[in-house]
Amino acid sequence: MDDHQNTGPAPANRRPEGMSDATVEALGTLSKALETVERARGALFAFHQLTGGADLRLGEAVEHLRAAGHSEQADLLEREIVGRNVLPGYWTFQMVETYDATYYEPFRRLDREIHAELSGGRRHIHEAEMKEARRTHGHPHHTARPPRET
C-alpha cells in the first residue's frame, strides 16, 4: 500500500490554514445546494426530452388516426397539441436555455467566486474531513485517496 494513501485528504480538499469550522460548514452547505440545482437541471433536461419525445409520438398518432380514417380527430390533435408551447411562448428547449441563463449559470459563477474567495478554490473540504474522520486508518479499503492521487 502506498504511504500517501493514509496521509489525509489531497491538498485540493484540505482546509486552508485559519479556516473556521463555520466556514467549512457554510461552504459544504453551498456545495449541497449547487448539487441539488444540478439534479434539478437534470430533471429539467429529462422533462425537455420526455416532452419532445411525446410530441414526436403524438405526430405519429396523428398519422395513424388519419390512416385509420379518423381525419377529424387527427386534425384536432394536430391543430391543438402538436408543436404546442408548453408555457406561453416556450418550447422546452427555451425553458432550459432560460433556466441556464437566469439561474443555473449565475449560481455556478457565484459558487466558484465564493469558493475562490473563502477557500482558495478548494472544494469538498467538509466531505474530505468527514471521510478522514470515518475511515479506518491503515485498512486497505479505507485509504485517504485513490492509488494514483498525490
For each residue, the residues with C-beta under 8 A, 3 or more apart:
1: 5 6 140 143
2: 5 147
3: 6 7
4: 7 144 145 149 150
5: 1 2 143 144 145 147
6: 1 3 137 138 143 144
7: 3 4 144
8: 14 132 144
9: 13 14 125 128 129 131 132 144 145
10: 13 14 128 144 145 149 150
11: 14
12: 122 123
13: 9 10 122 123 124 125 127 128
14: 8 9 10 11 122 125 128
15: 19 24 119 122 125 129
16: 19 119 120 122
17:
18:
19: 15 16 23 24 118 119 125
20: 23 24
21: 24 25
22: 25 26
23: 19 20 26 27 118 119
24: 15 19 20 21 27 28 125 126 129
25: 21 22 28 29 126
26: 22 23 29 30 118
27: 23 24 30 31 114 115 118 119 125 126
28: 24 25 31 32 125 126 127
29: 25 26 32 33
30: 26 27 33 34 111 114 115
31: 27 28 34 35 111 123 124 126
32: 28 29 35 36
33: 29 30 36 37
34: 30 31 37 38 107 108 111
35: 31 32 38 39
36: 32 33 39 40
37: 33 34 40 41 103 104 107
38: 34 35 41 42
39: 35 36 42 43
40: 36 37 43 44
41: 37 38 44 45 99 100 104
42: 38 39 45 46
43: 39 40 46 47
44: 40 41 47 48 95 96 99
45: 41 42 48 49 96
46: 42 43 49 50
47: 43 44 50 51 92 95
48: 44 45 51 52 92 93 95 96
49: 45 46 52 53
50: 46 47 53 54
51: 47 48 54 55 86 92
52: 48 49 55 56 92 93
53: 49 50 56 57
54: 50 51 57 58
55: 51 52 58 59 81 82 83 84
56: 52 53 59 60
57: 53 54 60 61
58: 54 55 61 62 77 81 82
59: 55 56 62 63 78 82
60: 56 57 63 64
61: 57 58 64 65 77
62: 58 59 65 66 74 77 78 82
63: 59 60 66 67 74
64: 60 61 67 68
65: 61 62 68 70 71 73 74 77
66: 62 63 69 70 71 74
67: 63 64
68: 64 65
69: 66
70: 65 66 73 74
71: 65 66 74 75
72: 75 76
73: 65 70 76 77
74: 62 63 65 66 70 71 77 78
75: 71 72 78 79
76: 72 73 79 80
77: 58 61 62 65 73 74 80 81 82
78: 59 62 74 75 81 82
79: 75 76 82
80: 76 77 84
81: 55 58 77 78 84
82: 55 58 59 62 77 78 79
83: 55
84: 55 80 81
85: 88 89 90 91
86: 51 90 91 92 95
87: 90 95
88: 85
89: 85 94
90: 85 86 87 94 95 98
91: 85 86 94 95
92: 47 48 51 52 86 95 96
93: 48 52 96 97
94: 89 90 91 97 98
95: 44 47 48 86 87 90 91 92 98 99
96: 44 45 48 92 93 99 100
97: 93 94 100 101
98: 90 94 95 101 102
99: 41 44 95 96 102 103 104
100: 41 96 97 103 104 105
101: 97 98 104 105
102: 98 99 106
103: 37 99 100 106 107
104: 37 41 99 100 101 107 108
105: 100 101 108 109
106: 102 103 109 110
107: 34 37 103 104 110 111
108: 34 104 105 111 112
109: 105 106 112 113
110: 106 107 113 114
111: 30 31 34 107 108 114 115
112: 108 109 115 116 121
113: 109 110 116 117
114: 27 30 110 111 117 118
115: 27 30 111 112 118 119 121 122 123
116: 112 113 119 120 121
117: 113 114
118: 19 23 26 27 114 115
119: 15 16 19 23 27 115 116 122 123 125
120: 16 116
121: 112 115 116
122: 12 13 14 15 16 115 119 125
123: 12 13 31 115 119
124: 13 31 127 128
125: 9 13 14 15 19 24 27 28 119 122 128 129
126: 24 25 27 28 31 129 130
127: 13 28 124 130 131
128: 9 10 13 14 124 125 131 132
129: 9 15 24 125 126 132 133
130: 126 127 133 134
131: 9 127 128 134 135 144
132: 8 9 128 129 135 144
133: 129 130
134: 130 131
135: 131 132 139 142 143 144
136: 139 142
137: 6 142
138: 6 142
139: 135 136 142 143
140: 1 143
141:
142: 135 136 137 138 139
143: 1 5 6 135 139 140 146 147
144: 4 5 6 7 8 9 10 131 132 135
145: 4 5 9 10 149 150
146: 143 149
147: 2 5 143
148:
149: 4 10 145 146
150: 4 10 145
